[in-house]
Amino acid sequence: MHHPYYIKMVYGSSSHADRPWREGKEDYLHFREEQQLLCNHFGDATGFLVYETKHSRGGSDGSQTIFARGSIESLGCENVWAEQQIEDDYGNRYPLGVKVRFDKIVSPDKGLTREQVYQLCPRLKNHFGQAKGGLIGITLEEFKALSAALDKCD
């Protein structure tokens, strides 16, 4: 099912090298090799929010918050392994990517908590634990509500 907006889940990160994203700049959001279909769906979206899971690529737990927002810049999913070789601590490779532009990024520890997300969008209560491939489709109304709340975070 195609959605115009998504919440993209990413592992927690303790280093700038893991996540070199900057507001107003382009970068890639990555998908595993077997996630071509999800990557294609994400590439067709209009906008997205980024959620940091409790799982981490470093030692500490992720913040479990929405901390970034942006728009899709590429025309779909690309193999970006030659430019960015991303692997997680479990040996999973993430060679697929969608080029995006970040228009809002806050420190993950200052982002929207799951409780805040659930207050604004009660429908999402059952979605975070079972998001296949780290994507949750959301409506324009949900995207606007969560974006407005994210804009109040610094």
C-alpha positions in Angstrom: 0.0 0.0 0.0 1.4 3.4 -1.0 1.3 6.3 1.4 2.3 9.9 0.6 4.0 10.1 4.0 6.1 7.8 6.2 7.8 7.5 9.5 11.2 5.9 8.7 12.7 4.0 11.7 16.5 4.1 12.2 18.8 2.7 14.8 20.1 4.9 17.5 23.5 6.4 16.9 26.2 7.8 19.2 28.5 9.2 16.5 28.4 11.9 13.9 30.0 9.4 11.4 26.9 7.2 11.6 24.6 10.0 10.9 26.1 13.0 9.0 22.7 14.5 8.2 22.2 18.3 8.3 19.2 20.6 8.0 18.8 21.9 4.4 21.1 19.3 3.0 20.6 16.1 1.0 21.6 12.6 2.0 20.4 9.1 1.7 18.1 7.0 3.9 19.1 3.3 3.6 17.3 0.0 3.2 18.6 -3.6 3.3 19.1 -5.7 0.2 15.8 -7.6 0.6 13.8 -4.4 1.2 13.6 -3.2 -2.5 9.8 -3.0 -2.4 9.8 -0.9 0.8 12.6 1.3 -0.6 10.5 1.8 -3.8 7.4 2.8 -1.7 9.5 5.2 0.3 10.9 6.7 -2.9 7.4 7.4 -4.1 6.5 9.3 -0.9 6.1 13.1 -0.6 7.6 13.5 2.9 8.8 11.6 5.9 9.7 11.8 9.6 12.6 9.9 11.2 12.1 7.9 14.4 15.1 6.6 16.4 14.4 3.1 17.7 15.6 1.8 21.1 18.1 -0.4 19.2 21.4 1.2 18.7 24.5 0.8 16.5 26.6 2.1 19.4 26.5 1.0 23.0 23.7 3.1 24.4 20.0 2.8 23.8 18.3 4.8 21.1 16.0 7.7 22.2 12.7 6.3 20.8 11.7 9.7 19.4 10.8 11.4 16.1 13.7 13.8 15.5 13.8 14.7 11.8 11.6 15.6 8.9 12.2 15.9 5.2 11.2 15.3 1.6 12.1 12.8 -1.1 14.6 14.1 -3.7 15.4 11.1 -5.9 13.2 9.4 -8.4 12.9 6.2 -6.4 15.2 3.7 -4.9 18.9 3.4 -6.0 21.8 1.1 -5.3 24.1 3.4 -3.4 26.6 0.8 -2.1 29.4 2.3 -4.3 29.0 5.7 -2.5 28.0 4.7 1.0 28.7 1.3 2.4 26.4 1.0 5.4 26.4 -2.1 7.6 24.9 -2.6 11.1 26.4 -4.4 14.0 24.5 -7.6 13.0 26.1 -7.9 9.6 23.1 -6.5 7.7 24.1 -4.5 4.6 22.1 -1.4 3.5 23.0 -1.0 -0.1 19.7 0.6 -1.2 19.0 4.3 -0.7 16.6 7.1 -1.4 18.0 10.6 -1.7 16.2 12.9 0.7 16.4 16.5 1.9 16.2 17.2 5.6 14.3 20.3 6.5 14.2 19.8 10.3 16.6 17.9 12.6 16.8 18.1 16.4 18.9 16.1 18.8 17.2 12.7 19.2 17.0 13.2 23.0 14.9 16.4 22.3 12.5 14.8 19.8 8.9 13.7 20.1 8.4 10.8 22.4 6.2 7.8 21.6 3.7 9.0 24.2 3.5 12.4 22.4 3.1 10.6 19.0 0.3 8.5 20.4 -1.5 11.5 21.9 -1.4 13.3 18.5 -2.0 10.1 16.4 -3.8 7.4 18.5 -4.0 5.1 15.4 -0.2 4.6 15.5 -0.2 2.9 18.9 0.0 -0.6 17.5 2.4 0.2 14.6 5.8 0.9 16.2 6.5 -2.6 17.4 5.7 -4.2 14.1 6.9 -1.8 11.4 8.1 -4.0 8.6 11.4 -2.8 7.3 11.2 0.3 9.5 8.4 2.1 7.6 5.1 3.3 9.0 2.6 4.8 6.5 0.9 7.9 7.8 -1.8 10.3 6.4 -1.3 14.0 5.5 -3.2 14.9 8.7 -0.9 12.8 10.9 2.2 14.2 9.1 1.0 17.8 9.7 0.2 17.1 13.4 3.6 15.5 14.1 5.5 18.1 12.0 3.9 20.9 14.0 4.9 19.2 17.2 8.4 18.6 15.9 8.8 22.3 15.0 8.3 23.1 18.8 11.2 20.8 19.7 14.8 22.2 19.8 
